[in-house]
Amino acid sequence: MAEKDGVQSVVRALTLLRLMAQGEGGTRLSDLARAAGLPVSTAHRLLTTLEQQGFAQFEPAASAWHVGRETFSTGMAYGRRLSFVAPALPMLRRLRDATRETANLGILDDDHLVTVSQVESREIRRALSPPGRRVPVFCSAMGKAILATWRDEEVLALAARAGLPPLTSKSLRTPKAAMADIARTRARGWALDDEEFNLGMRCLAAVVWSPQGEAACAISISGAAARLTADRLEPLGERVAQAAAALTALLGGAPPAEL
């Protein structure tokens, strides 16, 4: 019984940690407890334990909880395990400087796209999906860039398994629409999120290949649709594809002989 209670406490603490990570400006205790389905007293006890270990931080002025410094250290350890994160960073900076938009690096994980590295735009209005955030794969340019390397039946299986959540009025809503989008991505060599995750924001992405000829990750730029206008999409998409190809070469990767 003690072991079961201990496992339950770990699960609850990790749930609170994930919820804090989603609240960019900090989250109040009552909101965390409600989202986690916990009594306020239980949530407070677990948060205090996380704080003692450096995984949570309380901000008295705002009565809000944030993730702590140890969360960053642990996340960095995960990033180091992904051998392409460090080599990608200089390329992300160059891509940000060349396009003036936020540059991102992402991977597929458990049927979602996860941003693992990012270099922010200096523009006032910029598109950000903070590292660690999980996004439905069909609403993500990076996700679609990776899916374009899969066989059609694999893409359709993912659509059936994960669904096609309509996050905006422009989100892909049917398998037929998703496959048509994947076909366009394959033809031009880069993927587009055309306000499908956030209205008013666009993202362009291209795949990075591993030495084994598999999609290791994807690179993207994201920004306001008012700047990423229709006439700029093709040249910017090609620039992103060039950055992805450069990282592929740096990693010793190459696309398979037959896609």
Buried (B, 14 or more C-beta within 10 A) or exposed (E): EEEEEEEEBEEBBEBBBBBBBEBEEBBEBEBBBEBBEBEEEBBBBBBEBBBEEBBBBBEEEEEBBBBBEBBEEEBEEEBEEBEBBEEBBEBBEBBBEBBEBBBBBBBBEEEBBBBBBBBBBEEEEBBBBEBBBBBBBBBBBBBBBBBBBBEEEEBBEBBEEBEBBEBBEBBBEEBEBBBEBBEBBBEBBBBBBBBBBBEEBBBBBBBBBBEEBEBBBBBBBBBBBEBBEEEEBEEBBBBBBBBBBBBBEBBEBBBEEEE
